[in-house]
Amino acid sequence: MAKKNFEESLAKLERITEELESGDLTLEESLKKFDEGVKLAEFCNHKLDEAQQKVNVLLKKDDIFREKPGEDESLSDKSES
């Protein structure tokens, strides 16, 4: 499987799902498509995990920024509205 980005992999996974659900494939073709789909699903899950980790880091940084000692409370209230 060539390296693809998340969107391309997800689109390919959707096409494979449709092909498998159609019931028009032979057993051998179905097994091959299923194997490819599993690999694509693993890749997509890995990318989603990476994105979640990045979001968590950004949220943690945002929390640290908001909790700086001496920060004017009125500024915090304005930025949250």
MINUKOL-425293 format. One record per residue (C-alpha): residue number from 1; residue in one letter; chain; x, y, z. Coordinates in Angstrom, 3 decimals. Layout:
# residues N
     k   r   c       east      north         up
   NUM   A   A          X          Y          Z
...
# end
This chain:
# residues 81
     k   r   c       east      north         up
     1   M   A      0.000      0.000      0.000
     2   A   A      1.479      3.321     -1.042
     3   K   A      1.623      6.071      1.556
     4   K   A     -1.534      8.137      1.405
     5   N   A     -2.985     10.857      3.493
     6   F   A     -5.933     10.373      5.817
     7   E   A     -8.588     11.682      3.418
     8   E   A     -7.441      9.499      0.520
     9   S   A     -7.259      6.446      2.766
    10   L   A    -10.712      7.049      4.195
    11   A   A    -12.207      7.494      0.722
    12   K   A    -10.564      4.242     -0.433
    13   L   A    -11.866      2.465      2.669
    14   E   A    -15.385      3.695      1.880
    15   R   A    -15.111      2.380     -1.699
    16   I   A    -13.881     -0.995     -0.452
    17   T   A    -16.773     -1.168      2.014
    18   E   A    -19.245     -0.477     -0.793
    19   E   A    -17.623     -3.143     -2.989
    20   L   A    -17.755     -5.715     -0.195
    21   E   A    -21.364     -4.859      0.642
    22   S   A    -22.402     -5.215     -3.014
    23   G   A    -21.758     -8.957     -2.904
    24   D   A    -20.471     -8.909     -6.485
    25   L   A    -16.912     -9.972     -5.650
    26   T   A    -15.533    -13.486     -5.658
    27   L   A    -14.375    -14.953     -2.361
    28   E   A    -10.746    -14.348     -3.326
    29   E   A    -11.438    -10.733     -4.330
    30   S   A    -13.422    -10.182     -1.133
    31   L   A    -10.591    -11.481      1.026
    32   K   A     -8.081     -9.279     -0.784
    33   K   A    -10.318     -6.206     -0.408
    34   F   A    -10.993     -7.042      3.235
    35   D   A     -7.258     -7.265      3.948
    36   E   A     -6.662     -3.929      2.224
    37   G   A     -9.560     -2.414      4.183
    38   V   A     -8.125     -3.596      7.502
    39   K   A     -4.780     -1.970      6.663
    40   L   A     -6.494      1.267      5.651
    41   A   A     -8.588      1.270      8.833
    42   E   A     -5.449      0.786     10.933
    43   F   A     -3.734      3.645      9.093
    44   C   A     -6.740      5.946      9.588
    45   N   A     -6.992      5.045     13.278
    46   H   A     -3.285      5.759     13.713
    47   K   A     -3.676      9.171     12.060
    48   L   A     -6.690      9.963     14.249
    49   D   A     -4.718      8.982     17.357
    50   E   A     -1.877     11.280     16.288
    51   A   A     -4.315     14.132     15.727
    52   Q   A     -5.931     13.540     19.132
    53   Q   A     -2.510     13.672     20.808
    54   K   A     -1.756     16.982     19.087
    55   V   A     -5.114     18.402     20.186
    56   N   A     -4.438     17.291     23.758
    57   V   A     -1.040     19.026     23.710
    58   L   A     -2.585     22.213     22.337
    59   L   A     -5.370     22.163     24.922
    60   K   A     -2.852     21.615     27.694
    61   K   A     -0.791     24.571     26.444
    62   D   A     -3.961     26.657     26.295
    63   D   A     -4.805     25.708     29.892
    64   I   A     -1.299     26.649     31.040
    65   F   A     -1.601     29.991     29.257
    66   R   A     -4.966     30.703     30.874
    67   E   A     -3.689     29.816     34.342
    68   K   A     -0.722     32.232     34.391
    69   P   A     -0.457     33.917     37.782
    70   G   A     -1.445     37.562     37.835
    71   E   A     -3.527     37.344     34.700
    72   D   A     -6.339     39.868     34.710
    73   E   A     -9.625     38.004     35.289
    74   S   A    -11.557     40.489     33.159
    75   L   A     -9.404     39.628     30.126
    76   S   A    -10.136     35.925     30.596
    77   D   A    -13.854     36.557     30.799
    78   K   A    -13.827     38.614     27.580
    79   S   A    -11.887     36.005     25.625
    80   E   A    -14.265     33.205     26.607
    81   S   A    -17.430     34.985     25.422
# end
